[in-house]
Amino acid sequence: MRRRLAIKLHSLLERHFPERRVFLKSDKDTRFIRLSSETQVAAILGMAIMVGWTSVATAILLMDSIGSGNFRDQAKRDQAVYQERLNILSAERDARAQEALAAHKRFNAALARISAMQAELLESENRRRELETGIEVIQTTLRTTMKQREQARAELAALRQKADETSGTVFASTAPVQMEFLSDALARTAQQRDQIASDAQSALDQRDELELEIQLMQERNDEIFRQLEEAMAISVEPLDKMFRQAGMPTDRILDEVRRGYSGMGGPLTPISFSTRGEALSPDEIRANRLLEQMDQLNLYRIAAEKAPFATPIHSAFRFTSGFGYRRDPKTGGRRMHKGTDFAAPTGTDIFATADGVVTHAGWQSGFGKLVKIRHAFGIETYYAHNSKIRVKVGQRVSRGDHIADMGNTGRSTGTHLHYEVHVNGKPVNPMTYIKAAKNVF
């Protein structure tokens, strides 16, 4: 059966592909190659397969080339859009930085103006006291002068009465020397009376001038007080709002700064205070209240230097990951991200965000080259994945000090800064502090 099918198939192929011979002739003999029907069919099929494979491969390569060109164009367009967006964000960041710098300059100018007003206020207070003392001296002198005038009038009246009782002619004939003495005494008394009256009037005029000067000085003091109170309200309110937005209780923060404050000059001292139950004047009460507000402003300024309200990167950067749960870039699983990532070129300067002491400066698993800084109020900041560390353990740093260079060390997928803020050992969102200080510094 199988042999019969083979014979039929061979006959069918013979009809369409008869046996052919290819002759190869040389000088000496002639040879041929016999091409059977099966051989011809196999050669044709091989050629067809080769041509088909070549066509398919060419089509695939052509389509891949066209697709790659489209992908490249799309990638270029996306890159251009992204670059444009990055430039816009950079311009906005620079504008915010300029605004922060201008606000900081205005804040310093307000502090300088407050200091000048405080000095002028103290000088006015001293001048007022001197004028009050001068008025008291003048009033004492005036009272003494008036007493002397009354005594002189009494003596003059007594002499006149005595002169009336004794006859002028008898007295002149019996005692001419006494008469001359009496005339001289009367002339001197009259002269002293006129002088006392003139001195009294001069003292009264001087008193009126001093009262007018005191009134003008009081009005000027009221204007100074008003300007100082407005300046205090403008300066203290944004700082208080900044701390509250950052979740920091202002009363506890100020008490802690006040206990540890040991700068030049110390806290401001009240202008006046009473230990005998005597009531203070309204000006003294206002001055003491302003001094308390100035002391509070100074404490806020110190506290702001000790809390991480600044950004760790001052040059151009972009946020690549925020605080909270996210997809892990290494494993793909959902994990907690305890900080904020800032991406910039390798070697970008990294700055301390607040005053503090370096507690770690070296390699730590996962973080790579890591810098830790301990601040006041139980706050600690982390700066991870650095390429170079520029501080040592135990070193005291101030806000804005250059502490490291950006890198890609540790568990990282690219060059960036991983920045964390811990409060009492627990991580919090760093952007809470940065956003709270956005319109203040």
Secondary structure as UniProt FT lines:
FT   HELIX           2..16
FT   STRAND          20..25
FT   STRAND          30..35
FT   HELIX           37..165
FT   HELIX           168..174
FT   HELIX           176..245
FT   TURN            246..247
FT   HELIX           250..260
FT   TURN            264..265
FT   HELIX           282..306
FT   STRAND          318..321
FT   STRAND          324..327
FT   TURN            329..331
FT   STRAND          334..337
FT   STRAND          340..343
FT   TURN            346..347
FT   STRAND          349..351
FT   STRAND          356..364
FT   TURN            365..367
FT   STRAND          368..374
FT   TURN            377..378
FT   STRAND          379..389
FT   TURN            393..394
FT   STRAND          396..397
FT   TURN            399..400
FT   STRAND          402..407
FT   STRAND          416..423
FT   TURN            424..425
FT   STRAND          426..428
FT   HELIX           430..436
FT   TURN            437..440
//
